[in-house]
């Protein structure tokens, strides 16, 4: 094992590689020695190591906070807690996809967050792969475009959530859901407003759902070239709307959505998005509150 004196004999680039790039444990006394080292590079390295420590401490506290709802359930003796979230409510094309994930107790993954806050696609994919590897079990559920146009996007999102929960290889004892209550679900559940930013299991489900849907839209891009599906994933970006008007609607475009209906020369759909659904917070029971 290298002693403190041995580390101090190394060059600053070598120490930088060890403790910043390779994230090796910093031996006691090294930072203090670097701070008193007359070399400017040594002092800068000490500052960066301290910054890394503060960042790691803050991330640890954030991840612990993400487990607040799970901790409450673990204290009640529950171990199989599923988080559920969907992706693809707003796009003009493609299915809506839901993810369901059961994580190990006290699970902490650096960078775990609401998928909408993770802008780097490669980073989202890395997190999704790690979540799938670490999870007790996970599943995804799809609701197709035809179902979206038949029962509306809100209920299609709930249908995808039902399918995701049903697809889990083990039955959860409790379900945490982002802002909703899953109908026809006999498992106790709790809807949490902004749950994908407040619950680790819901955040994990949001990442699995988002990356699964994105990958599906990339596959559809190969089938329907010229619409930029791999880029905008079906969302109503200016480029997508322009191409929709120029090239017309595809079979995967949602005909219940106003912009698609306009291109097709159809009348607007005169239905409520949330018909037959209670307001958030209303109608919640003791076993399925929405907070």
Secondary structure, DSSP 8 states (H G I E B T S, - for coil): ---HHHHHTS-HHHHHIIIIIS-----TTHHHHHHT-SSHHHHHHHHHHHHHHHHHHHHHHHHHHTTHHHHHHHHTT---EEEEEEE-SS-SBS-EEEEEEE--TT---TT---GGG---HHHHHHHHHHHHHHSSEEEEEEE-HHHHHHH-HHHHHHHHHHHHHHT-SS--SEEEEESS--TT--S-EEEETTHHHH-HHHHHHHHHHHHHHHHHHHHHHHHSTTS-HHHHTT---HHHHHHHHHH---TTB-TTSHHHHHHHT-------TTTT---TTSS-BTTB-B-
